[in-house]
């Protein structure tokens, strides 16, 4: 098994407190970072919660995605009839799923003229790879947001004794 196949883990630098996520030997301050094992403040995430929080995939989109996976190729009309949603709802959700790389959209020319889009599932391995990369990027940005908040708090307290720090953060 190579590092790319290993399950990523959350690590922390014992020297500076930086966090990281990945597999293999992750280093900071010249030494290996240790696994973080004591984080359970938020509880265990569900797949639905991760998909909604990180990728903005709603329950309806998850349902539509599962239907596409079962059908192995379906049009908006066929899917709307199958799951009893309005075509515009199905089309909007399929467009988002295609943008995320979960389904592929291919144009099929009709014999009688015109065309229709057929949606097919992307392989599970590709979806896992794409989501893993996107999740790590999201985590990096989330860490940056937290660091920014801490920095803003310190700066606001230092700069203004007359205005409460919470008001500066809220209005900032």
C-alpha positions in Angstrom: 0.0 0.0 0.0 1.4 3.4 -0.9 0.8 6.7 0.9 -1.9 7.7 -1.7 -4.0 4.7 -0.6 -3.6 5.3 3.1 -6.5 6.9 5.1 -5.6 10.5 5.9 -5.2 11.4 9.5 -5.3 14.7 11.5 -1.9 15.6 12.8 -0.5 18.4 15.1 2.9 19.8 15.5 4.0 19.5 19.2 6.3 22.5 18.7 4.1 25.3 17.1 0.6 23.8 17.3 0.0 23.7 13.5 -2.5 21.2 12.2 -2.3 19.1 9.1 -4.3 16.4 7.4 -2.7 13.6 5.2 -1.0 10.3 5.2 2.6 9.2 5.6 5.3 11.2 7.3 4.0 14.8 7.8 6.6 17.1 9.1 6.6 20.6 10.7 9.4 22.4 12.6 11.9 19.8 11.5 10.1 16.8 13.0 7.2 14.4 12.4 3.8 15.6 13.4 1.8 13.4 15.8 -1.7 12.2 15.3 -4.5 14.1 17.0 -6.7 11.6 18.9 -8.7 13.8 21.3 -11.1 15.7 18.9 -14.7 14.9 19.5 -16.3 18.2 20.2 -18.5 18.1 17.2 -19.3 14.4 17.2 -18.8 11.9 14.4 -19.8 13.3 11.0 -22.4 11.5 8.9 -21.9 11.2 5.1 -25.0 13.4 4.6 -23.6 16.1 6.9 -20.2 16.1 5.1 -21.8 16.2 1.7 -24.1 19.1 2.7 -21.5 21.1 4.7 -18.5 20.8 2.4 -20.0 20.2 -1.0 -23.5 21.8 -0.7 -25.1 18.5 -1.7 -28.7 18.5 -0.4 -30.7 15.4 0.5 -32.6 15.8 -2.8 -29.3 15.8 -4.7 -28.1 12.7 -2.9 -31.4 11.0 -3.8 -31.0 12.1 -7.5 -27.4 10.9 -7.5 -28.3 7.5 -6.2 -31.0 7.2 -8.9 -28.5 8.1 -11.6 -26.1 5.4 -10.2 -28.8 2.8 -10.4 -30.0 3.7 -13.9 -26.5 3.8 -15.5 -27.7 6.6 -17.8 -30.8 8.7 -17.6 -32.3 11.9 -19.0 -33.8 14.7 -16.9 -37.3 13.7 -18.1 -36.8 10.0 -17.3 -35.4 10.8 -13.8 -38.2 13.4 -13.1 -40.8 10.8 -14.0 -39.1 8.1 -11.9 -38.7 10.1 -8.7 -41.7 12.5 -9.1 -39.8 15.8 -9.0 -40.3 18.7 -11.3 -38.0 18.6 -14.3 -36.5 22.0 -13.5 -35.6 20.8 -10.0 -34.0 17.6 -11.4 -32.1 19.6 -14.1 -30.7 22.1 -11.5 -29.6 19.4 -9.2 -28.0 17.3 -12.0 -26.1 20.4 -13.2 -24.7 20.8 -9.7 -23.8 17.1 -9.4 -22.1 17.4 -12.9 -20.2 20.5 -11.7 -19.0 18.5 -8.6 -17.8 15.7 -10.9 -20.2 13.1 -9.4 -22.1 12.5 -12.7 -21.2 13.1 -16.3 -23.4 14.8 -18.8 -23.3 13.7 -22.5 -25.3 15.0 -25.4 -27.2 12.4 -27.4 -28.6 13.4 -30.8 -32.1 12.1 -31.4 -33.1 10.4 -34.6 -36.1 12.7 -35.0 -34.0 15.7 -34.6 -32.7 17.7 -31.6 -30.8 16.3 -28.7 -31.1 15.3 -25.1 -28.6 15.1 -22.3 -27.9 11.8 -20.7 -26.4 11.6 -17.2 -24.2 8.7 -16.1 -22.5 8.1 -12.9 -18.7 8.6 -12.4 -16.8 5.7 -11.0 -16.8 5.4 -7.2 -13.0 5.6 -7.2 -13.1 8.9 -9.2 -15.7 10.4 -6.9 -13.7 9.4 -3.8 -10.5 10.9 -5.3 -12.3 14.2 -6.3 -14.0 14.5 -3.0 -10.9 13.7 -1.0 -8.9 16.4 -2.8 -11.8 18.9 -2.5 -12.2 18.1 1.2 -8.5 18.7 1.9 -8.7 22.0 0.1 -11.8 22.9 2.1 -10.1 22.0 5.3 -7.1 24.2 4.4 -9.5 27.1 3.8 -11.4 26.4 7.0 -8.2 26.5 9.0 -7.3 29.8 7.3 -10.7 31.2 8.4 -10.2 30.1 12.0 -6.7 31.6 12.0 -8.1 34.8 10.5 -10.7 35.0 13.2 -8.2 34.6 15.9 -5.9 37.3 14.3 -8.9 39.7 13.9 -9.8 39.3 17.6 -6.3 40.1 18.8 -6.0 43.0 16.4 -9.4 44.4 17.4 -8.7 44.2 21.1 -5.3 45.9 20.6 -6.6 48.7 18.4 -9.8 49.7 20.2 -10.5 50.0 23.9 -13.7 52.0 23.4 -15.6 49.5 21.1 -16.2 46.0 22.3 -14.2 43.3 20.3 -17.3 41.3 19.6 -18.9 44.3 17.9 -15.8 44.7 15.7 -15.8 41.1 14.7 -19.6 41.1 13.9 -19.5 44.2 11.9 -16.0 43.6 10.4 
